[in-house]
Amino acid sequence: MPETRNMTFADREEYGKLRDAVRRFNLKELSPVASDCDEREAFPVDVLRKAASLGYVGPHLPEQYGGSGDYYAKAVVYEENCRVSFGYNLSLNASDLLFANNVARHGSEEQKQRYLPPVIRGEKIGCWALTEPDAGSDALSITTTWQKDGSNYLIQGRKTFITNAPIADFFIVIARKPGSSKVDGGCAFILERGMKGLETGKPFKKLGGRCSPTGEIVLDGVRIPKDQLLGTEGSGFRDMFLSLDVERSYTPLSSIGLAQACLDEAVEYAKQRKQFGKSIAEFQLIKEKLAVMSAELEVARRYVYYLIELVAQGKRVSKEASIAKLFASNMVNKAARETIQIMGGYGYMREYKVERYFRDAKLLEIGAGTSEIQKLIIAKELLK
């Protein structure tokens, strides 16, 4: 395909080949276990390791640590994963984007050498811990604290709703200096499982994303060597907002992958299901549902690909990321509802995948910033 000014990375041949390869891998390795893992609430570690061996874990991370430095490849893998198992990608994303990307952006050379290669190889799993029992949308109100203890740091507090907490080997924990306020006094620390005073709870029982374990982290006087500080002292909250922009830029790909899966199911069912002597795909109201689903999906996909290009260029994307997340999360929840409506009673049954898609989609209006918060961010940017 010749280059054009309006071409996005997704139109380029090499990413089409990557998409096909990831799709084949997921159909062979992930699809056969996706429903069972959801039912058992078990993360498919074996699939993660096989994916890592093919370069599908952390492709956006720097080449010298095992990645390929390709933010576009990460987007393609992300979407294709969510087309098969949202929960699998949720945990993968927490490890190679929320944890590893923060280490790559803010870590020392020693930290990058220590933590990035095992995550990229799928040998270790990371997580990023911000949310607390009384601090969700208001991220700056966290009460987990750090204080100096000689050449070390002491951390005290509790985190909750942390993706991968029950299975993580590595943790990035955001804490605040006692007495500080707003964006001042924040620090990010890299912790490892087994540190004295660090405990994780059992996985929560959830509506969706059930193969991705989510849980609590208890930090009871955890002593951390100074070389485990991520970034510079006091920069934790500023770095955090940069991280949230990147996370929100990729999160809409979950919506796109899930919506594509819904559309695939709806089209196939509509062509096969017979009522009143003909396939329901011939009914105008069914055609209308399919057409709107397809149109909204493609609009979301094109905008998000544009957004990922801005991220890859290192540009500030607060407003654009919030627009993408708001629109795409609304789109996928509508697509899941319409697919169940098209499939009728069959769509309501747990033996059909769309029931899982419907449950998974709801988190996309909550996680990485609620839809309400996205509206506030967009309005704030407009009114500057």
Residue, then its C-alpha position, 0 to 999 in steps of 0.5 A: m500500500p503506498e504511503t499517504r498523508n492520512m495513513t496511520f501505522a495500522d495501515r502499514e504492511e508490517y503491522g498488518k503482518l504482526r496483527d495476523a501473527v498475533r491473531r493466529f497465536n491467540l486463536k491457537e493458544l489463548s482462545p481455547v483456554a480463555s473461557d475456562c480461565d475466566e470460569r476458574e479465575a486463573f491467569p494463563v501463565d503458560v500463554l504469557r510465557k509463550a507470547a513472550s518468546l515471540g516478542y508479544v510482551g513489552p514490544h514497546l520497551p527499549e531494545q537493549y533490554g529485550g523489547s523492540g522500542d515499538y509503541y505501535a506494535k504494543a497497540v496491535v498486540y494489545e487490541e488483538n489480545c482483548r479480542v480474545s481475552f480482556g482479562y489476560n491482556l489486563s494482567l499483561n498490560a499491568s506488567d509490561l506497561l504500568f510496571a515496566n514502562n514506568v521503570a523504562r521511563h524513570g528508572s536508573e540503568e541498574q533498575k532497568q537491567r534488573y527489572l525489564p528483561p525478566v518481565i519482557r521474557g515473561e519470567k516475572i510479573g509486575c504491577w503498579a499500585l496507586t489506588e487505596p480504600d479511600a483514594g480512587s478518582d482523587a489520586l492525590s489523596i492517598t495516605t500511604t506514607w514514606q519517611k527517611d530511615g537513615s539511608n533507607y525509606l520506610i513505607q506504611g499504608r494499604k493499596t487496593f484494586i491493584t491488578n496483579a497484586p496477588i501474583a506479582d513479583f515486582f511492585i511500583v508503589i506510590a506514597r506521600k511524605p507526611g505533611s505534604s500536599k497536592v503534587d508535592g512529596g510524592c515518591a514511587f518505589i520498586l518493591e519485590r515480593g518477599m520484602k518484610g512487611l509486604e503482604t498481598g491479599k487473596p484475589f477479589k471476586k469480580l464481575g469481569g476480567r476474572c482471569s486477571p487477579t486483583g487484590e490488596i497490598v498491605l505495607d507495614g513498615v516496609r524498609i526499602p533501600k535508597d536504590q529502590l526509589l524510582g525517579t527522584e525524591g518528590s517527583g512521584f505524583r508528576d511522574m504518575f500523571l504522565s503514566l496515567d496519560v499513557e495508560r489512558s491512551y492504550t486503554p481504549l484499545s481494550s474497548i476496540g478489541l472487545a467491540q470487534a469480538c462482539l461484532d464478529e459474534a453478532v455478524e456470525y450469529a445474524k447470518q446463521r439464525k433463522q426466524f420467520g423463514k429467513s436469517i435475521a441478518e435480513f431484518q432491517l433492525i438487525k442490519e441497523k444494529l450491525a451498521v452502527m456497531s461497525a461505524e462506531l468501532e471504526v471511528a474509535r479505532r482510527y482516533v486511538y491509532y492517531l493517539i498512539e502516534l502522539v504517544a510514540q512521539g512523546k507528546r502531551v495527550s491528556k485531553e486526547a486520551s480522555i476523549a478516546k477513553l470516554f468514547a471507546s468505553n461507551m461504544v464497547n458497552k453499547a456493542a456488548r448490549e446490542t450483541i446480546q440483544i441480537m442473540g437473544g436468549y443465547g446471548y444471555m447464556r454463559e456458554y456463549k462468549v458474548e456474556r463474558y464480553f458484556r461483563d468485561a466491558k463494564l470495567l472500561e467505564i471505571g478503570a484507569g479513570t472513570s467516565e465522569i473523570q474523563k469528562l472533567i479532564i476534557a472540560k478542564e483542558l477546554l477551559k484553560 
